[in-house]
């Protein structure tokens, strides 16, 4: 990657950063991640990611798309009511 390409990529990332929401590791998030670990064959970081999505979905009208290429995480997300995207890997 050239220096110019890196600068372009960082500019895109900064633009995107203004639109995303970061979930802090609260007790509620940890509790939800623990539930995910007991119910699904997930790694700890994947459980935290799915738990954050699940908690965020409560503020919306329920689970929506979930972008993921990891098979175990996709299966767990689908079991939690999310629509895994892309549909095919």
N, C-alpha and C positions, 0 to 999 in steps of 0.2 A: 504494500500500500504506500503510495507516495505521500509526501507531506501535505500536498493539496487535497488528496483524497481523505486523509485523516482529518484535516480541518473541516472539510465538507461533512464528513460523518459526525463530527462533534457538533457542528451547527444543527444538523438534523436532530441529534439526540437532545440538545438544549431546547429546541422547539417542542419536541415530544414531551420533555420533562415538565413543561408548563401545563400539560393536559392530563397527566396521570395523577393518581391518588396513591400515596404510600400508607400502608397499614403498619402501625406501630405494634410491637409484640406485647400486647396487653394480656391480662389474665384470661379474658374471654377468648382471645385468639389462641393462646396456649391450650386452653381447655378444649376448644374445637379441634385443634391439631392433634391432641391426644386421642380424641374420639376417632379422628381419621386414621390414626395409626392402629387403633384396635379393630377398625372395621375394614380396612383396605391394606393391601400389600404395598405400602409406600415407604420411601425413605423419609427421614425427618424433614428435610428441606421441602420435599414435595408435599408432605402433609401440611406444613406451614403455608405453602402457596395455595393449596386447595382450601384450607381453612380460611385464609384471608378472602379468597373469592366467595366462599359461602357466606361469610359475615357481610361482605359488601353487597351481595345479592339480596340480603334482607332489607337494605335501604332502597333497592330497586323493586321491580315487580316480580322478583323471583330470578332463578338462575337463567342465564342466557348463554351465549357462545363462550367457549373456553378453548383458547388456542394452545395446543400442545402437541409435541411429536413423541413424547415418552408413552409407551404402551400402557404401563401400569397406571400412570397418572391420568391418561385418557379414560381408562376403564373406571377408575375411581370417580372421576368427574362426571362421567355418564351416569354412574350409580347414584350420584348426589343430585341428579336432575339437570346437569349442564348439557349443552349441545357441543360435543368436542369438535373443534375445527383445526385443521382441515379434516373433512370427513374421511378421506383416504390418505394413507401414508405410503 
